[in-house]
């Protein structure tokens, strides 16, 4: 990501704006990147390319800022989280 005039833009947005890439090619590149990230997760490493592609279609990527809480204790969350980059601290508060 780049910060231009106090506005944060992803590199893909910049490439689209200046005509270096069209939306179709950007979408294909993002999907390939997503498949590569999923493949690097040990739970998915044995899947075929077709299976990885199907799984990638079900994922939404989320960027979490440093120190931003993304999971709340005792609240249901139907999501599966794969950490692509960085570290996460998970802890449980014992109220007793």
C-alpha positions in Angstrom: 0.0 0.0 0.0 1.1 3.5 -0.7 0.1 6.7 1.0 -0.7 9.5 -1.4 -1.9 12.9 -0.2 -3.0 11.3 3.1 -5.0 8.7 1.2 -3.9 5.0 1.4 -4.1 3.2 -1.9 -3.4 -0.4 -2.8 -0.9 -0.9 -5.6 -3.7 -2.5 -7.8 -5.8 0.7 -7.5 -2.8 2.8 -8.6 -2.2 0.4 -11.6 -5.8 0.6 -12.6 -5.9 4.4 -12.4 -2.9 4.9 -14.6 -4.0 2.2 -17.1 -1.1 -0.2 -16.5 -3.6 -3.0 -15.9 -7.3 -3.7 -16.6 -9.8 -4.9 -14.0 -9.8 -8.5 -15.4 -6.1 -8.9 -15.2 -6.0 -7.3 -11.7 -8.7 -9.7 -10.5 -6.8 -12.7 -11.9 -3.6 -11.6 -10.2 -5.4 -11.1 -6.9 -6.9 -14.6 -7.1 -3.5 -16.1 -7.9 -2.0 -14.4 -4.9 -4.9 -15.6 -2.7 -4.4 -19.2 -3.9 -0.6 -18.9 -3.2 -1.4 -17.7 0.4 -3.9 -20.5 1.0 -1.4 -23.1 -0.4 1.2 -21.9 2.1 -1.1 -22.8 5.0 -0.3 -26.4 6.1 -4.0 -27.3 6.4 -4.5 -26.7 2.7 -1.0 -27.6 1.3 -2.1 -30.9 -0.2 -5.0 -29.6 -2.2 -4.9 -29.6 -6.0 -4.9 -26.4 -8.0 -8.6 -26.9 -8.8 -9.4 -27.4 -5.1 -7.4 -24.4 -4.1 -9.2 -22.3 -6.7 -12.5 -23.4 -5.3 -11.5 -22.6 -1.7 -10.1 -19.2 -2.8 -13.5 -18.3 -4.2 -15.0 -18.7 -0.7 -12.4 -16.5 1.1 -12.6 -12.8 1.9 -9.3 -11.1 2.7 -9.3 -8.8 5.7 -6.5 -6.5 6.8 -6.2 -6.0 10.5 -4.3 -3.1 11.8 -1.7 -3.4 14.6 -3.4 -3.8 18.0 -6.8 -4.0 16.4 -9.1 -6.5 18.1 -10.6 -8.8 15.5 -12.0 -11.7 17.6 -14.0 -11.2 20.7 -14.1 -13.7 23.5 -17.4 -15.7 23.8 -18.9 -14.1 20.7 -19.8 -16.6 17.9 -17.7 -16.1 14.8 -18.3 -18.4 11.8 -15.1 -17.4 10.1 -11.8 -19.3 9.6 -8.8 -17.0 9.9 -5.5 -17.7 8.1 -2.7 -15.4 9.0 -0.9 -14.6 5.7 1.6 -12.1 7.1 2.5 -11.0 10.6 1.7 -12.4 14.1 -1.4 -12.6 16.2 -1.8 -12.8 19.9 -4.8 -14.8 21.1 -5.6 -15.0 24.8 -8.6 -15.8 27.0 -9.6 -13.7 30.0 -10.5 -15.8 33.0 -13.2 -13.9 34.9 -12.9 -16.1 38.0 
